[in-house]
């Protein structure tokens, strides 16, 4: 069995989908701060401080995510577990393809004023394994996530949901390393020559 964890230096990639909402948050806080204090410099300071706090919250969430996310390769298949309580398991014969995997970290709904500026958090995109597997979710997940998981395709023969393991989030170069070696050994048909 081999275990893999998210590599150091992944925070900028984690932060990228949140940049537009962070900028929007800063502008809103700046405007509200300037209006309530009747001072543009004080409003900018309030906006910067509020955005720094939100940035800190994201940094803490990233640290927890990287510390608790592990992918395990075994002769039976591939498993992913994270600190939030998600667990995904794919057996080697049930992997259908290697493809782009979208990992949605926050509600994808747009925020802002209709007809005005609207922003939303984009999904992280990476290459990973997709197939019919098992998924365990924590008891308390947001409604948008529960709805999204309910719409996932299901294998008509087994009733198992289509699950994904975003190996590219663990290591962008996974195909050239030990994870790629595992896939080449157990499912060479999935890897291009």
Steps between C-alpha positions, in 0.01 A plus 500: 500500500619854419369822656519843340424843644460844346839648421629813667448822306143423396344802674508732193312238297250456785456878527456565124125421482439737793681804351195658333281463813785636718535807277123549502498463881778760533312749283175452691678538837689805373177667386312414818795609715533829310126569525474424873821679599470780242868439417637329189840414659324351803264312268802358313652392831176332607476327161862382522459373857175318425651342188813400696280322755319313222837417340611360837190284522581357155861436608380306806256298287779424253732384778228270636426370150864425419566339838196274479482406132660171406481277192577132549591261221473126566464183292122540545470858371530866592349680799482868592419627850498857623476684829139603434386137511471421129618157390506376141599152389558368147590137429737453206247327269240771566712794382353608167740777397761760583356844435460853632350509849328812636532541876248757625623641833225755555147574386519565123209744514584852381491785749442864419228719365293389198605716208813605689823335599456130577771261614516135592749246621631283219574131537856369520573304182750219490549161340388199697328164508129459426288189540221320681589487867405566857461837666454583866412857588496664841153528656492879475578639156359813335176465305662604170752216539233245590300607191806473278584151628138390447532587128811285447450216248442152641611173340177331387643152563633550855334819626839641600555872442760643267781623723819688433843512660683820398859371498616828344407680821737273691781528245470679166763262356339182635509319164882509501542384861404214731126562461538466124701181554210351699251584224733370227544174693131434575326678211746553213203545266427837664845647446620622161822346380 
